[in-house]
Amino acid sequence: MADQDERVWKPSEIRQRYQAGERDFRDLEIDQPEKEDSFRGATLAGVDFSGAYIVADFSEANLSYSRFVGTNVKTCIFDRANLEHSDFSDAAIDSATFGAARLSGATFANASMYGITLKRGEFPDT
């Protein structure tokens, strides 16, 4: 599997693997090259994207209890997503949107966003 980990993964590949029971997607590069191939509306509860580099649309996705620890979240769209109890600790969040996202129980401790570092209990603007 080492060869697969060295390439850019698409949302459709991760969705298929998630449906097959896989939850560990740490340290991957995930890019959404086409608008049609996204995480929009996907169920990915409990997924672990820690340490990954992600550019994708997660609008209306269920990402509850997910891990984005130390993840580079670049230009991601989390609008109307369920991020309850998700962990974005130490993440680099740049040009991402969280409009109307459900953030109850989520943590963004030490995450950086637009040149600021969020403290425990702080959330990105929604």
N, C-alpha and C positions, 0 to 999 in steps of 0.2 A: 504494500500500500504506500510505500515511501514515494514512488513515482507519482501517484495521484496527488499526494499532499503538496508536491512542488508546483502544481499548476493552479491556474485560477479556476475556482469552482463557480458554477452557475446556481441560481436559486432552484431551478428545476431538479438538479442533481441532489441537492440537500433535501428538498421536499420528498423525493423518492426514498432516500435513505432514512429519513425521519419516519415515513410510513412503514418502513421495514423494521423499525425499532431502534435505529441508531439515534443517539442524542449528543454525542461528543464530536464537536466540530471545531475544536480548539486549534489556534495557530494557523488557520487557513486564510487564503486570500479569496474573498468572495466578491464577485462583481456581477452586476446586472447589465449585460451588454445590450439587451433588447427590452423595450418597455413591456412586452408581453410576458417575458420570463422574470417574474418578480415573486416576492413573498406576500403580496397584497392578499389579505383575507386568509392567509395560511394559519393552520394550527401548528405551533412549534413550542408548546408549553414545555418547560423543563429543559430546553436545549442549552448547550454550553458552547458559546462562541468566544470564550476567553482567549485573549491574545491574538484574535483574528484581525484582519484588515477588511472592512466591509463597506461597500457602496451599493445600497439597495433600497427598494421601496417595501416597507413593512406596514403600510397603511392597513388599518383594521385587522391586523394579525393578532393572534393570541400568543403572546410571549410571556405569559405569567410564569413565575418561578424560573426564569431564564438567567443565564450568566453571560455578562459582557465585560468581565473583569479584565482590565488592561487592554481592552479592544480599541482599535482605531475605527471609530464610527464616522465615516466621511460622507457628507451629503445624503445621509439616510433620511427617509420619511417614516416617522412613527405616528403620524396623525391617526387619531381614533383607535390606536392599538391598545391592547390590554397588556400593560407592563407591570401589573401588580406583583409585588414581592420579587421583582427582578433586580439584579445586582450589576450596576455600572461603575463600581468602584475602580478608581485609577484609569478610567477610560479617557480617551482623547475624542471629544465630541465636537466636530467642526462642520458647520453648515447643515446640521441635522434639524428637523422640525418635530415637535411633539404636540401639535395642536389637538386639543381635546383627548389626549392620551390618558388612560387610567393608570395612575402612578401610586396608588395606595400601597404602602409597605415597600416601595422600591427604594434603593439606595444609590446615591451618586457621590459617595464620599471620595474626596480627592480627585474627582473627575475634572478635567479641564475643558472649558467651553468658551470659545471666543476670547481667549486670553485671560480668563478668570478660572479659579479653581473652586469648585463647589465644596461646601463643608457638609458634614454629616447632617442629614435632615433637610438640606436644600435641594430644590428641584430645578430643572431647566424651565424657562418660560414656556407656557403652553398656550 
